[in-house]
Amino acid sequence: MSIARRFVGRVLALVCLSAATAGAEPVGLFEILRHEVNAEGSAQIFDGGPADTFDFDFDLPGQVSIGTGASDSTGPGAGGTTAGAGFRSAFGSGGPGIFIMSTGVTASYVGGTPPWGGTSDTTMVSIIEFVMPAERADFTVAFRRDSVGFFSQSGSVLMENITANQELFFANDSLTFLGSFVSNVGDVIRVTSDFSAQGNVPADVFGVFGGLVSLDVDVIVPEPASVGFLGIGAVFCLSVRRRGRR
């Protein structure tokens, strides 16, 4: 399978997402205070028809998954050309003490025969806030930006402790890393995703193109037993160092 087709498979998966409602429930140990999304997008094939669009502006703390898309297609009988755009902002539990966040936007074009050309674009700002249930948390971050052909993308992600006025991390380029932070129980943590993807494919071009920006964050509160073992290990190491100095 070509790189372009693997890429577009990811793009179309996000474009087809729809919103799912849920009650205002805590996610495991984490209390959700805010899930605000402002997004808009459009997709259009240059066949004389109207564009398909969406405009989304909500603050729904209890809605664990928010997403929608726009899609314009000529249909199989007219070459099967499709332009798509979409976004997603979601969170959930990955197990005891694990909070997972996933956000992303896509824009894509799949050229049929004859190639019609088309345009698509998406922008999104997502804000997710939760309350720290412990004094320490580990986190993993996977942030990616990809584009193929006539498409481009941009994006940034900021994670901060609002209560302590502290920036935990900021990124505007692709990265994957592990980290940890300390806080007070009850501190409010905010994750802001600011993403966009867009492209315009000329009418005489055949192919598969797209733009993608996505973020996945796992926040993990260590189990008390793990923290205890770390403390015992630290005491043991300190004891060994003292004996070595005698």
N, C-alpha and C positions, 0 to 999 in steps of 0.2 A: 504494500500500500504506500502511495507517495506521501511525502511530507505534507503537501498541500491538502490532500484528502483527509489525513489524520487531523490536521489543524481544523478543517471545516467541520469534521465530526464533532469536535469540542464546541465550535461556534454554534452549530445548529442545536446541540443539546441545551445550551443556555437560552437560545432564542425561543425554544418550545416550552420553557418553564411557565407555569401559571401560579397565581397567588393561592396560598392555602391559609385558611383562618384557624385560629386556636384561641382558647381562653387565656386570660391573664394569669398564668401560672409561673412559679419560679422554675428555673432550669437547674435541677439538682440542688446544689448548695448556693447557686447564684440567683440573686433577685434582679430582675430586669426592670430598669427604670425608663428606658427610652429605646425606641426603634423607629427612627425617623428616616424617610426616604423621599428624595425629590429626584425624579427621573423623567426624561422625555426621549422620544426617538421616532424615526420614520424609515420606511423602506419603499422604494418605487422602482419598477421596471419601466424603461423608456418605450412603452408600447402605446402611449396615449391615454392610459388609464390613470386614476387618482392614486396617490400614495396611501399606504396604510400607516397610521400613526398611533402613538400613545403618549399620555401626559399624566404622571403619577405624582401625587404630593400628599403624604400621610405621615402621621406619627401614631403608631399603634404598638405600644410596648408588648402586648400579649400576642401579636401576630408573629409567629416564629419564622415564617417564610413569606417573603414578598417578591413577586416577580411577574413579568409579563413580556410580551414581544409583539413586534409588527412583522408582517410577511406579505410580500407582493409577488405573485407568480403568474406566468403566462399559461401555466397548465401543460400537461403532457402533450396535448394535441397541437400546441403552438411552440414546441421546443423545450418546455420544461425549465425555463430560466426562472430563478428565484432570487430575490433580495430579502434579507432579514436583518432585524435589529432586536436586541433584548437586554434585560438586566435581571439581576437576582441579588437579594440581600436576605440572609437567613442565619439562624443560630439554633443550637440544640445541645443536648447532652451526649458526651462520648463515653459515659460511664461515671462511677462515683467520683466527684471532685474534678470532673473534666468539662470545660465549657468550650464549644466549637462555634466559630463564626466563619461564614463563607459569603463573599460578595463578588460581583463581577458584571461586566458589560461586554457585549459582542456586536459586531456589525459584519455582514457577509454578503457575498454574491456568488451564485453558481450559474455559469453560463450554459445555456442549452444550444440548440441548433434550429434556426440561425441565431447568432449572438445578438441579443437585443440591447445590452448595456443596462446599467442601473446604478442607483445610489442608495446608501443607507447610512444612518448615523445614530448614535446613542450617547447620552450623557447621564450621569448619576452621582448624587451625593448621598451617602448612607452614614447614619450616626447610630451606633449601638452603645448603650451605657448599662453597666451592671455594677452591683455592690460587691466589694471584696469580702468573702466570708472568712478569710484567714490573713495572717500577717506576711505570708510569703506565697508566691506563685511562680511556677515555671511556665514558659510559653515557647511555642514553635511558630514560626512565620514562614509562609510560602507565598511570595508575591511575584507575579509574572506579567510581562507585557510582550505580546507577539503580534506581528502583522505580516501579511502576505500580499504581494502585488500592489494594487492601487490603494491599499488601505493603510491608515496610520492609527496610532493610539497614544494616549497619554494618561498619566494617573499618579496619584500619591496616596499614601496611607499614614495616618498619625495615630499613635496610641499614647494616651496621657492619663495621669492621675489628677482628676479635676480637683479633688479635695486638697491635695498637697501642692497643686499648681506645678506638677512635674511632668516633663516629657519622658515617656518610656522608650519609644522609638519612632523614627520617621524614615520613610523611604519613598523615592520617586523613580526607582529603577528596579529591575528584577533581582530578587534575592531569596535565599532560604537560610534561616539561621535559628539557633536556640538561644534562649536567654532566661533571665529570672529577675524578679523585682520584689522588694519588700514594701509593705504598706501597713496601715492600721486597719483593723477589722472595721468595716463600714465605709471605707474610702470608696469613692465613685470613680470607676475606670471608664474612659470613653475611647471608642475606636471609630475614626472617621475615614471613610473611603471616598475619594474624589476621582472618578474615572470617566473617560470618554473614548470612543472608537468611531471612525468614519471612513468612508471611501466613495469614490465615483469612478465607475468603469465605463469606458467609451463603448459605443454601440457596435464597433467592429472588432471587439476583443472577445475571444472565447477562453474560458478557464474558470478556475476556482480560486477565490480571493477572500480575505477577511482580516478583521482586527479583533483582538481579545485583550482584556485586562482583568485579572482575577486575583483574589486574596483569600487565603485560608489561614486562620489563626486558631491554635489550640491553647487554652489557658488551663493549667493543671495545678491544683492545690495538693501538695504532697500529703500522703496519709500520715497520721501521728506516729505510727510505728517507724516509718521511713525517717522522719525527722529525729526520732529518738535514737535510731541507729547512727545517724550522722553525728549526733551529739556525743554518743559513746565513743565513736571513732576519733573525734576531735580530742576528747579527754585522754584517750589512750596514746595518741600521737604526742600530745603535750607531755605526758608522763615519760614516754620514751626519750624525748628530747632532754628533759631535766636529768634523767639518769645518765644520759650520755655526757652531760657537762660535769658530772662529779668526778 
